[in-house]
């Protein structure tokens, strides 16, 4: 269990560092707290398959449930109001949280770095 948590955090930290490198000096918190939150949650879920995408309908905000808590671009965040995303939630997020960056190019970059 402790090893799993450690492995999840290592993958999370590698992904965030790679995203930071990709965007250079840009404010990635601003990008991924708003329209990029769904993209980030899906990428985290891709690299940490036993994670879950979670959604807070009140905020609205999307994040990823890892083995030791909920994470977004800022790191571990309070879990209040988050629930496992339903297919309806996913449709809502994909319709409303549209990244302003080239998501395909970032996915390609991350695939090269992470594999």
C-alpha positions in Angstrom: 0.0 0.0 0.0 2.7 2.5 0.9 4.7 1.4 -2.2 1.6 2.0 -4.3 1.1 5.5 -2.9 4.8 6.3 -3.5 4.6 5.0 -7.1 1.5 7.1 -7.8 3.2 10.2 -6.4 6.3 9.6 -8.5 4.3 9.3 -11.7 2.2 12.4 -10.7 5.4 14.4 -10.1 7.0 13.2 -13.4 3.9 14.2 -15.3 3.6 17.6 -13.7 7.3 18.3 -14.2 7.0 17.2 -17.9 4.0 19.5 -18.4 5.9 22.4 -16.8 8.8 21.8 -19.2 6.5 21.6 -22.2 4.9 25.0 -21.3 8.2 26.6 -20.3 7.6 29.6 -18.1 3.9 29.8 -18.6 1.5 29.7 -15.6 0.4 26.1 -15.8 -1.8 26.4 -12.7 -3.9 28.9 -14.5 -4.1 26.7 -17.6 -4.9 23.5 -15.7 -7.2 24.9 -13.0 -9.6 26.1 -15.6 -10.1 24.7 -19.0 -7.3 22.1 -18.7 -8.5 20.3 -15.5 -10.4 17.6 -17.4 -7.4 17.0 -19.8 -5.0 16.7 -16.8 -7.3 14.3 -14.9 -7.6 12.1 -18.0 -3.8 12.1 -18.5 -3.2 11.2 -14.9 -5.7 8.4 -15.2 -4.0 7.1 -18.3 -0.7 6.9 -16.6 -2.1 5.7 -13.2 -4.8 3.3 -14.4 -6.2 2.4 -11.0 -6.9 6.0 -10.3 -10.3 7.6 -10.9 -11.5 10.8 -12.5 -13.5 12.8 -10.0 -15.7 15.8 -10.4 -17.0 18.6 -8.2 -20.3 19.8 -9.6 -20.4 22.9 -7.3 -17.1 24.4 -8.3 -17.1 22.9 -11.2 -13.7 21.2 -11.2 -12.2 17.9 -12.3 -9.3 16.1 -10.6 -7.9 12.6 -10.2 -8.3 10.3 -7.2 -5.0 8.6 -6.5 -4.3 6.0 -3.8 -3.7 8.7 -1.1 -6.1 11.5 -2.1 -7.3 13.8 -4.8 -4.8 15.6 -7.0 -5.0 18.4 -9.6 -2.3 20.7 -11.0 -1.6 22.1 -7.5 -0.9 18.7 -5.9 -3.1 17.1 -3.2 -6.3 19.1 -2.7 -9.2 18.8 -0.2 -11.6 16.1 -1.2 -14.9 17.8 -0.2 -17.5 17.9 -2.9 -15.7 15.5 -5.3 -17.4 12.4 -6.5 -16.3 9.7 -9.0 -17.2 11.2 -12.4 -20.2 9.6 -14.2 -20.4 9.3 -18.0 -22.7 12.3 -17.8 -20.1 14.3 -15.9 -17.5 13.3 -18.4 -19.7 14.5 -21.3 -20.2 17.8 -19.5 -16.5 18.2 -18.8 -15.4 17.4 -22.3 -18.0 19.9 -23.7 -17.2 22.8 -21.3 -13.5 22.3 -20.3 -11.8 22.7 -23.7 -8.1 23.2 -23.5 -6.7 26.4 -25.1 -3.5 24.5 -25.9 -2.8 21.9 -28.5 -3.8 18.8 -26.5 -2.6 16.4 -29.2 0.9 17.8 -29.2 1.1 17.7 -25.4 -0.1 14.1 -25.4 2.7 13.2 -28.0 5.3 15.0 -25.9 4.2 13.2 -22.7 4.1 9.8 -24.4 7.8 10.4 -25.4 8.9 11.5 -22.0 6.9 9.1 -19.9 7.6 5.9 -21.9 
